[in-house]
Amino acid sequence: MAENSIKIRAKLKDDVVTVKALMTHPMETGNRKDSKGETIPAHFIQDVTCSAAGKEVINAQWSGGISKNPYISFKFKGAGEGDDLTLTWVDNQGSSDSATVKIS
């Protein structure tokens, strides 16, 4: 997958970190056909993990039912300003990407 496929922000407010991330990915289900009538192979993110301050804060398993260029937002407690937050995805074809930001 192309580099920089993840745009991510992590903001701390009142001891709660809000994470917002946009991932660039085609997310094909394997059910669509191209203009020649050929089935487009399944190609989707199947695992999304996020860790902060050395601890996993979310682990999501997805399937082909998620839209193209998925957006995810979630909140958690237990991290502080300046901590690193890393979001990683792996797709069903073995591609992956990761992005790290400082919590602000």
C-alpha positions as CSV (number, residue, x, y, z in Angstrom):
1,M,0.0,0.0,0.0
2,A,1.1,3.6,-0.5
3,E,3.0,5.3,2.2
4,N,1.1,7.8,4.4
5,S,-2.2,6.0,4.0
6,I,-3.2,7.0,7.5
7,K,-4.1,10.5,8.7
8,I,-4.4,10.6,12.5
9,R,-5.0,13.0,15.3
10,A,-5.0,12.3,19.1
11,K,-6.2,15.0,21.5
12,L,-6.3,14.9,25.3
13,K,-9.1,16.7,27.2
14,D,-10.1,16.0,30.8
15,D,-8.0,12.8,31.0
16,V,-9.8,11.4,27.9
17,V,-7.9,10.9,24.6
18,T,-10.0,11.3,21.4
19,V,-8.5,9.6,18.3
20,K,-9.7,10.4,14.8
21,A,-8.1,8.5,11.9
22,L,-8.7,8.3,8.1
23,M,-7.2,5.4,6.2
24,T,-6.8,5.4,2.4
25,H,-7.7,1.9,1.1
26,P,-9.9,0.6,-1.8
27,M,-11.9,-1.8,0.5
28,E,-13.2,-4.2,-2.2
29,T,-15.7,-6.8,-1.0
30,G,-15.0,-9.3,-3.8
31,N,-18.6,-9.1,-5.0
32,R,-18.3,-6.3,-7.6
33,K,-17.5,-6.7,-11.2
34,D,-15.4,-4.5,-13.5
35,S,-16.4,-3.2,-16.9
36,K,-15.5,-6.5,-18.6
37,G,-17.7,-8.5,-16.2
38,E,-14.7,-9.9,-14.2
39,T,-15.0,-10.1,-10.5
40,I,-12.8,-7.6,-8.6
41,P,-10.9,-9.6,-6.0
42,A,-11.5,-8.9,-2.3
43,H,-9.1,-6.4,-0.9
44,F,-10.0,-5.0,2.5
45,I,-8.5,-4.0,5.8
46,Q,-9.0,-6.9,8.2
47,D,-7.2,-5.8,11.4
48,V,-6.8,-2.4,13.0
49,T,-4.9,-1.9,16.2
50,C,-4.0,1.1,18.2
51,S,-1.6,1.4,21.1
52,A,-0.7,4.3,23.4
53,A,1.9,4.5,26.2
54,G,2.9,0.9,25.4
55,K,-0.6,-0.5,25.9
56,E,-3.1,-1.7,23.2
57,V,-6.2,0.5,23.4
58,I,-8.2,-0.9,20.5
59,N,-8.2,-4.0,18.3
60,A,-10.8,-4.2,15.6
61,Q,-11.4,-7.0,13.1
62,W,-13.1,-5.8,9.9
63,S,-14.5,-7.5,6.8
64,G,-15.4,-6.4,3.3
65,G,-18.5,-4.5,4.6
66,I,-16.5,-1.4,5.5
67,S,-16.6,1.5,3.0
68,K,-13.7,2.7,0.9
69,N,-11.2,5.0,2.8
70,P,-12.5,4.1,6.2
71,Y,-12.7,6.6,9.1
72,I,-12.5,5.6,12.7
73,S,-13.0,7.6,15.9
74,F,-12.8,6.4,19.5
75,K,-12.0,7.6,23.0
76,F,-10.0,6.1,25.8
77,K,-8.4,6.9,29.2
78,G,-4.9,6.1,30.4
79,A,-2.5,8.1,28.3
80,G,-1.0,11.5,28.8
81,E,0.0,14.5,26.7
82,G,3.2,13.8,24.7
83,D,2.7,10.0,24.7
84,D,3.1,8.2,21.4
85,L,0.0,6.8,19.8
86,T,0.4,4.2,17.0
87,L,-2.3,3.0,14.7
88,T,-1.6,0.0,12.4
89,W,-3.8,-1.8,9.8
90,V,-3.3,-5.1,8.0
91,D,-5.3,-6.1,4.9
92,N,-6.4,-9.5,3.6
93,Q,-3.6,-9.4,1.0
94,G,-0.8,-8.9,3.5
95,S,-0.2,-5.2,3.0
96,S,0.0,-3.0,6.1
97,D,0.7,0.5,7.2
98,S,1.3,2.3,10.5
99,A,1.3,5.9,11.7
100,T,2.5,7.4,15.0
101,V,1.6,10.7,16.5
102,K,2.1,12.4,19.8
103,I,-1.0,12.9,21.9
104,S,-1.5,16.7,22.3
